[in-house]
Amino acid sequence: MIVLLEKDKLMSRTISENHKHKIAMAAEEADIRGLSSLAEHLTNQLVKTATRGNHEGYTYSHSDFESDVKNAFWDIVVRAEDYHGHVIDALDAEKLVETYAEEFIKDLRKTAGLKPVGKHEPKVPGEVEEK
């Protein structure tokens, strides 16, 4: 059975206004420092990512995050296939995606000192909202 993801679900990922502002400032700093490639990549993220209010409710689970990372790697696989004019064996591609997604998440957390549980993880039964 093939399950197609709804485009609305993929497009519903947002960042807070504060986060958007921080990315904009990083892009501006990169531009001032002559790091045009970095500035361009950051600016592209601002253009393609929707924004939500700073205090607006938002849920984004670990499985959502992991799925987004894997989808990004699948995008790379498809781009590579198209670029080379060759379809990669799907099982081989899946192994690559799984391996690189896992390594990317691990390295990102290590590099940035991130905890395994995200800020927007859904509350578990009985968990109290922090004020």
Backbone hydrogen bonds, N-H to C=O, Kabsch-Sander energy under -0.5 kcal/mol:
donor,donor_aa,acceptor,acceptor_aa,energy
4,L,2,I,-0.6
10,L,6,E,-1.7
11,M,7,K,-2.2
12,S,8,D,-0.8
12,S,9,K,-0.7
13,R,10,L,-0.7
15,I,50,A,-1.9
17,E,52,R,-1.2
20,K,16,S,-2.6
21,H,17,E,-2.3
22,K,18,N,-2.2
23,I,19,H,-2.3
24,A,20,K,-2.5
25,M,21,H,-2.4
26,A,22,K,-2.2
27,A,23,I,-2.5
28,E,24,A,-2.3
29,E,25,M,-2.5
30,A,26,A,-2.5
31,D,27,A,-2.3
32,I,28,E,-2.4
33,R,29,E,-2.3
34,G,31,D,-1.4
35,L,30,A,-3.1
36,S,34,G,-1.4
39,A,35,L,-2.6
40,E,36,S,-2.4
41,H,37,S,-2.3
42,L,38,L,-2.5
43,T,39,A,-2.4
44,N,40,E,-2.4
45,Q,41,H,-1.7
46,L,42,L,-1.7
47,V,43,T,-2.0
48,K,44,N,-2.2
49,T,45,Q,-1.2
50,A,13,R,-0.7
50,A,48,K,-0.5
52,R,15,I,-2.4
56,E,53,G,-1.2
60,Y,120,H,-3.0
65,F,61,S,-2.5
66,E,62,H,-3.1
67,S,63,S,-2.2
68,D,64,D,-2.4
69,V,65,F,-2.3
70,K,66,E,-2.5
71,N,67,S,-2.7
72,A,68,D,-2.0
73,F,69,V,-2.0
74,W,70,K,-2.4
75,D,71,N,-2.1
76,I,72,A,-1.6
77,V,73,F,-2.2
78,V,74,W,-2.5
79,R,75,D,-2.4
80,A,76,I,-2.8
81,E,77,V,-2.7
82,D,78,V,-2.4
83,Y,79,R,-2.8
84,H,80,A,-2.5
85,G,81,E,-1.2
86,H,81,E,-1.9
88,I,86,H,-0.5
93,A,89,D,-2.6
94,E,90,A,-2.6
95,K,91,L,-1.9
96,L,92,D,-2.0
97,V,93,A,-2.9
98,E,94,E,-2.9
99,T,95,K,-2.4
100,Y,96,L,-3.1
101,A,97,V,-2.6
102,E,98,E,-2.1
103,E,99,T,-2.4
104,F,100,Y,-2.8
105,I,101,A,-2.4
106,K,102,E,-2.2
107,D,103,E,-3.0
108,L,104,F,-3.0
109,R,105,I,-2.3
110,K,106,K,-2.2
111,T,107,D,-3.0
112,A,108,L,-2.5
113,G,109,R,-1.1
114,L,109,R,-2.1
118,G,116,P,-0.6
121,E,118,G,-1.2
127,E,124,V,-2.5
